[in-house]
């Protein structure tokens, strides 16, 4: 069977064709980074309009790469939760229209679960049960993943997501959007011990939650006193930027690693699976590898091309299809997280 998967939860318009044997026939991702760059963040209205313009061309290109025609599609899958309301709506309406026109099943998928399923695709084997860490621009969450269809939330951020914090700190430091890659690049040239920044909840092993709002504020206060305006990024000393970026990155990574290890201990699982845009961060990957090697846990991190939003990870729909868990044309976009 050929499953056409549509992804439009935030600012990437993506589609993929994956077989029920998890063979990826084709994948296309249209980035919107240039559209949002001058705003230093994603503007929901701009994102939705860009999806509207790009959705059908992306699907056409995906089918062409896959070597199949639209009539050869046996099911449609679409990420319908969580995400930006307007962006989700474009993907869901497109999926429902195609499913109705083709007379094929439609399957709604949880975008965050897809990030963990990307690890299943990368491993080439079953990775469940495991602890799943989703770390992205909009979410930072830990899951007890009993199976591809049974995810139980262990804890998450109570304010900012890690990726959002990276973007905001990048803006303070005068670095381009999206901030994660640029903070990581600059941090590699700095001293992570230059600034003593907060690591919320890191010593409370029973509390599997994250908080990055205070960390973000602490970075700001290193640049300007409370009530004062931030200095323009181009006026900042390069060493200050590198050291502050390194210290900030170290604080985020320390929290992510500590809570992941605590989740492994709490659940008794032997495997940690990590996905989401921030999972592309080299320092995070290195620290997780080091800690898992010390504790004897297996680590599976999604490959770089499957960390940022893409449609291939929506292959988790195949698990639902096998279980007979299909939706109907009442499927709706759900911006809030459905667990």
C-alpha positions as CSV (number, residue, x, y, z in Angstrom):
1,X,0.0,0.0,0.0
2,X,1.1,3.6,-0.7
3,X,0.3,6.2,2.0
4,X,0.5,9.9,1.2
5,X,1.4,11.8,4.3
6,X,0.8,15.6,4.7
7,X,2.6,17.7,7.3
8,X,1.7,21.4,8.0
9,X,1.7,21.8,11.7
10,X,3.9,24.9,11.8
11,X,6.1,26.5,9.1
12,X,7.2,23.6,6.9
13,X,4.9,22.4,4.1
14,X,5.8,18.7,3.6
15,X,4.6,15.6,2.0
16,X,5.9,12.0,1.7
17,X,4.8,8.7,0.2
18,X,5.6,5.7,2.4
19,X,4.6,2.1,1.8
20,X,3.1,-0.1,4.5
21,X,6.5,-1.8,4.6
22,X,8.0,1.6,5.7
23,X,9.8,2.2,2.4
24,X,10.1,5.9,1.7
25,X,9.3,6.4,-2.0
26,X,9.5,10.2,-1.9
27,X,9.7,13.2,0.4
28,X,9.6,16.9,-0.1
29,X,9.9,19.7,2.5
30,X,9.3,23.4,1.6
31,X,10.8,25.6,4.3
32,X,9.4,29.0,5.2
33,X,12.5,30.2,7.1
34,X,13.1,33.2,4.7
35,X,9.5,34.4,5.2
36,X,9.8,34.6,9.0
37,X,13.4,35.6,9.3
38,X,12.9,39.3,9.6
39,X,10.3,38.7,12.4
40,X,12.8,36.5,14.4
41,X,10.0,34.0,14.8
42,X,7.1,32.2,13.1
43,X,4.1,34.5,12.2
44,X,1.0,32.2,12.2
45,X,-0.9,34.1,9.5
46,X,2.1,34.2,7.1
47,X,2.7,30.5,7.8
48,X,-0.9,29.6,6.9
49,X,-0.9,31.6,3.7
50,X,2.4,30.0,2.6
51,X,0.9,26.5,3.2
52,X,-2.0,27.4,1.0
53,X,0.3,28.4,-1.8
54,X,2.7,25.5,-1.5
55,X,0.6,22.5,-0.5
56,X,-0.5,21.2,-3.9
57,X,2.9,21.9,-5.6
58,X,4.6,20.0,-2.8
59,X,2.2,17.0,-3.1
60,X,2.7,17.0,-6.9
61,X,6.5,17.0,-6.5
62,X,6.3,14.2,-3.9
63,X,4.2,12.0,-6.2
64,X,6.6,12.6,-9.0
65,X,9.6,11.7,-6.9
66,X,7.8,8.6,-5.7
67,X,7.1,7.4,-9.2
68,X,3.4,7.0,-8.6
69,X,0.2,8.7,-9.7
70,X,-2.4,10.1,-7.4
71,X,-4.7,7.2,-8.2
72,X,-2.1,4.8,-6.8
73,X,-2.5,6.3,-3.3
74,X,-4.2,3.8,-0.9
75,X,-4.6,6.1,2.1
76,X,-4.0,9.7,3.2
77,X,-2.4,10.6,6.5
78,X,-2.2,14.1,8.0
79,X,-0.8,15.6,11.2
80,X,-3.8,17.2,12.8
81,X,-2.5,17.9,16.3
82,X,-0.8,19.9,17.8
83,X,0.2,23.0,16.0
84,X,-0.8,26.4,14.7
85,X,-4.5,26.5,13.9
86,X,-4.3,28.0,10.5
87,X,-1.4,25.8,9.4
88,X,-3.1,22.6,10.6
89,X,-6.3,23.6,8.8
90,X,-4.6,23.8,5.4
91,X,-3.2,20.3,5.8
92,X,-6.4,18.7,7.2
93,X,-8.7,20.2,4.5
94,X,-6.3,19.1,1.8
95,X,-6.2,15.5,3.2
96,X,-9.9,15.3,3.6
97,X,-10.5,16.5,0.1
98,X,-8.1,14.0,-1.4
99,X,-9.4,11.2,0.7
100,X,-13.0,11.9,-0.4
101,X,-12.0,12.3,-4.1
102,X,-10.0,9.1,-4.1
103,X,-12.3,7.1,-1.9
104,X,-9.5,6.1,0.4
105,X,-9.1,6.0,4.3
106,X,-7.9,9.1,6.1
107,X,-5.7,8.8,9.2
108,X,-5.1,11.7,11.7
109,X,-1.7,11.6,13.4
110,X,-0.2,13.3,16.4
111,X,2.8,15.4,15.2
112,X,4.8,14.8,18.4
113,X,4.3,11.0,18.3
114,X,5.7,11.2,14.8
115,X,8.9,12.8,16.1
116,X,9.5,9.7,18.2
117,X,8.5,7.3,15.3
118,X,11.2,8.9,13.3
119,X,13.6,7.0,15.6
120,X,11.8,3.7,14.6
121,X,12.4,4.6,11.0
122,X,16.1,5.4,11.6
123,X,16.7,2.3,13.7
124,X,15.2,0.0,11.1
125,X,13.7,-2.1,13.9
126,X,11.1,-1.9,16.7
127,X,12.2,0.6,19.3
128,X,9.2,0.2,21.6
129,X,8.9,0.3,24.6
130,X,11.1,3.3,25.3
131,X,11.3,6.7,26.9
132,X,10.6,9.3,24.2
133,X,12.0,12.8,24.4
134,X,10.4,15.3,22.0
135,X,12.4,18.6,22.0
136,X,11.3,21.2,19.4
137,X,10.4,24.8,18.9
138,X,6.9,24.4,20.4
139,X,7.2,21.4,22.7
140,X,9.6,19.8,25.2
141,X,8.0,16.6,26.5
142,X,8.9,13.2,27.9
143,X,6.8,10.1,27.2
144,X,6.5,6.6,28.4
145,X,6.1,4.9,25.0
146,X,4.7,1.4,25.5
147,X,4.1,0.9,21.8
148,X,3.7,3.0,18.7
149,X,0.1,3.6,19.6
150,X,0.4,4.0,23.4
151,X,2.2,7.2,24.6
152,X,1.8,8.3,28.1
153,X,3.0,11.8,29.0
154,X,5.5,11.8,31.9
155,X,6.1,15.5,31.9
156,X,6.9,18.6,29.8
157,X,7.7,22.2,29.9
158,X,5.6,24.4,32.1
159,X,6.4,27.5,30.0
160,X,8.8,27.9,27.1
161,X,9.9,25.0,24.9
162,X,13.6,24.5,24.4
163,X,13.5,25.4,20.8
164,X,11.6,28.6,21.5
165,X,14.2,29.6,24.1
166,X,17.0,29.0,21.5
167,X,15.2,31.3,19.1
168,X,14.6,34.1,21.6
169,X,18.2,33.9,22.9
170,X,19.5,34.0,19.3
171,X,17.5,37.2,18.8
172,X,19.0,38.8,21.9
173,X,22.5,37.9,20.7
174,X,21.8,39.3,17.2
175,X,21.9,35.9,15.6
176,X,19.7,34.9,12.6
177,X,16.4,33.0,12.7
178,X,15.9,30.0,13.2
179,X,18.1,30.4,16.3
180,X,19.0,26.8,17.2
181,X,21.7,26.1,14.5
182,X,23.2,29.6,14.9
183,X,23.4,29.4,18.7
184,X,25.0,26.0,18.4
185,X,27.6,27.2,15.9
186,X,28.6,30.2,18.0
187,X,28.5,28.2,21.3
188,X,31.2,25.9,19.9
189,X,33.6,28.8,20.1
190,X,32.7,29.8,23.6
191,X,33.3,28.8,27.2
192,X,30.2,27.1,28.7
193,X,31.4,27.9,32.2
194,X,31.6,31.7,31.7
195,X,28.1,32.4,33.1
196,X,26.3,30.6,35.9
197,X,22.8,30.3,34.5
198,X,19.8,28.5,36.2
199,X,18.8,24.9,35.5
200,X,15.3,24.7,36.8
201,X,14.2,21.5,38.5
202,X,17.4,19.7,37.7
203,X,17.9,18.4,41.2
204,X,14.3,17.2,41.6
205,X,14.5,13.8,40.0
206,X,10.8,13.1,40.8
207,X,9.6,16.1,38.8
208,X,9.8,15.3,35.1
209,X,9.2,18.9,34.0
210,X,11.2,21.6,32.3
211,X,11.2,25.4,32.5
212,X,13.3,27.6,30.3
213,X,11.6,31.0,30.8
214,X,13.8,31.9,33.8
215,X,16.9,30.8,31.8
216,X,15.9,33.0,29.0
217,X,15.4,36.0,31.4
218,X,18.8,35.3,33.0
219,X,20.5,35.5,29.6
220,X,18.8,38.9,29.0
221,X,20.0,40.2,32.3
222,X,23.6,39.4,31.3
223,X,23.1,41.8,28.4
224,X,21.0,44.5,30.0
225,X,19.8,45.4,33.5
226,X,16.1,45.0,34.3
227,X,14.2,47.8,32.7
228,X,16.9,48.7,30.2
229,X,16.8,48.1,26.5
230,X,18.8,45.3,24.9
231,X,21.9,46.5,23.1
232,X,21.8,46.0,19.3
233,X,23.2,42.6,18.4
234,X,25.9,44.1,16.1
235,X,27.4,46.0,19.0
236,X,28.0,43.0,21.1
237,X,31.5,41.7,21.7
238,X,32.1,38.4,19.8
239,X,33.6,36.7,22.8
240,X,30.6,37.7,25.0
241,X,28.2,36.3,22.4
242,X,30.1,33.0,22.1
243,X,30.5,32.6,25.9
244,X,26.9,33.4,26.6
245,X,25.6,31.2,23.8
246,X,27.8,28.3,25.2
247,X,26.6,28.8,28.8
248,X,23.0,29.0,27.7
249,X,23.3,25.9,25.5
250,X,25.0,24.0,28.4
251,X,22.1,24.9,30.7
252,X,19.4,23.7,28.3
253,X,21.3,20.4,27.6
254,X,22.0,19.7,31.2
255,X,18.2,19.9,32.0
256,X,17.2,17.8,29.0
257,X,19.8,15.1,29.8
258,X,19.1,15.0,33.5
259,X,15.3,14.6,33.1
260,X,15.7,12.0,30.3
261,X,17.9,9.9,32.6
262,X,15.4,10.4,35.4
263,X,12.6,9.2,33.1
264,X,14.6,6.1,32.2
265,X,15.1,5.3,35.9
266,X,11.4,5.9,36.7
267,X,10.0,3.7,33.9
268,X,12.7,1.0,33.9
269,X,13.0,1.2,30.1
270,X,16.3,0.4,28.5
271,X,16.0,2.7,25.5
272,X,15.8,6.4,25.0
273,X,14.4,7.8,21.7
274,X,14.9,11.5,20.9
275,X,13.3,13.5,18.1
276,X,12.4,17.1,17.3
277,X,14.3,20.0,15.8
278,X,16.5,20.6,18.9
279,X,17.6,16.9,18.7
280,X,19.8,18.1,15.8
281,X,22.0,20.0,18.4
282,X,25.4,18.5,18.4
283,X,26.1,19.2,22.1
284,X,22.8,17.6,23.1
285,X,23.5,14.5,21.0
286,X,27.0,14.2,22.4
287,X,25.9,14.5,26.1
288,X,23.1,12.0,25.6
289,X,25.5,9.5,24.0
290,X,27.9,10.0,26.9
291,X,25.3,9.5,29.6
292,X,23.6,6.5,27.9
293,X,27.0,4.9,27.5
294,X,27.7,5.3,31.2
295,X,24.3,3.9,32.3
296,X,24.0,1.1,29.7
297,X,20.9,2.5,28.0
298,X,20.4,2.3,24.3
299,X,20.1,5.7,22.6
300,X,18.2,6.2,19.3
301,X,18.2,9.8,17.9
302,X,16.4,10.7,14.7
303,X,18.8,11.5,11.9
304,X,19.2,15.2,11.1
305,X,16.9,15.2,8.1
306,X,14.1,13.7,10.3
307,X,14.6,16.0,13.3
308,X,13.1,19.1,11.9
309,X,9.5,18.9,10.7
310,X,8.9,16.5,7.8
311,X,6.2,14.2,6.5
312,X,8.2,11.0,6.6
313,X,7.8,10.7,10.4
314,X,4.1,10.6,9.8
315,X,4.6,7.0,8.8
316,X,3.3,6.3,12.3
317,X,0.0,6.3,10.5
318,X,0.9,2.9,9.2
319,X,0.7,1.5,12.7
320,X,-2.8,3.0,13.1
321,X,-3.8,1.6,9.7
322,X,-2.6,-1.9,10.6
323,X,-4.7,-1.7,13.8
324,X,-7.8,-0.5,11.9
325,X,-7.7,2.9,13.6
326,X,-8.8,5.1,10.7
327,X,-10.7,8.4,10.9
328,X,-13.6,9.8,8.8
329,X,-14.3,13.1,7.1
330,X,-15.2,14.6,10.5
331,X,-11.5,14.7,11.3
332,X,-10.6,18.2,12.5
333,X,-7.6,20.3,13.2
334,X,-6.8,20.3,16.9
335,X,-4.2,23.0,17.8
336,X,-4.1,21.9,21.4
337,X,-2.2,18.6,22.1
338,X,-4.4,15.5,22.0
339,X,-3.0,12.8,24.2
